[in-house]
Amino acid sequence: MTPSEGQAPSELRSLEAAARAAQTRGPAPVHLWNPAFSGDLDIHISRDGTWSYLGSPINRKRLVRLFASILRRDEDGRYYLVTPVEKVGIRVEDAPFLAVLMDVENTGRDRQVTFHTNVGDSVTAGPDHPLRFERSWGGAFKPYVHVRGRLEALVSRALVHDLIEIAEEGDRGGRLGIWSRGTFFAIGPADEIAP
């Protein structure tokens, strides 16, 4: 029986109960909690944002959002689900969140680009939520937006095209990027970026 079909295994139920007990409005203050490491749990977040337990997708959106609210990435680069009494390691294939919707207001330096994630977070790119761009193996651009702590959202492929369409040249000629909240986030040289 998978976590989406009915009764979840006891280790998942106990983590869910601890997360609910610690739940606050929005993400929990996991940066303040330092419980002892309790071991790894077979939870995996795939590149497309799907959360799985023991190889089966967790289809309960509320449970995924609850777990996302207690997710933390530590200085060691690993991802953990953290409550006041428990810290368990999980695996993340790329970024833990996926930006699936984007709102754009204004133009140029006054532009504000807001991303909405698959787990209910909304952030506007800017000094507190920078955008960064990497190249994938195939040479395509992979944008990421900072969400909170050391956690980022990978911008979905569908939104990459929308981002490229609003890209413009920055202060330093020849580089295209995105303005949001008065900050320029460089993508790369204009001759390498196609709309």
GIFENNOR-V975516 format. One line per field, one symbol per residue. ss: DSSP state (a for helix, b for strand, c for the rest). phi: phi as a letter, one per 20 degrees, with the letter a starting at -180 (. if undefined). A space follows every 50 residues. Layout:
BEGIN
ss: ???
phi: ???
END
This chain:
BEGIN
ss: cccccccccaaaaaaaaaaaaacccccccaaaccccbbbbbbbbbccccc bbbccbbcccaaaaaaaaacbbbcccccbbbbccccbbbbbbccccbbbb bbbbbccaaacbbbbbbccccbbbcbccbcbbbbbcccccbbbbbbbbcc bbbbbcaaaaaaaaaacbbcccccbbbbbbccbbbbbbbaaaccc
phi: .egeerfeggfffffffffffefcfnfffffedcfffdoedfdcdegenf ecclndgeeegffffffffdebdeffnedceccfdbbcecdcfcdfccfd cbdccmclfefcddddefdneccdgrgecfecccdegenfedeccfdald dcdfffggfgfffffefbfefegndeadeblmdddferfgfdddf
END
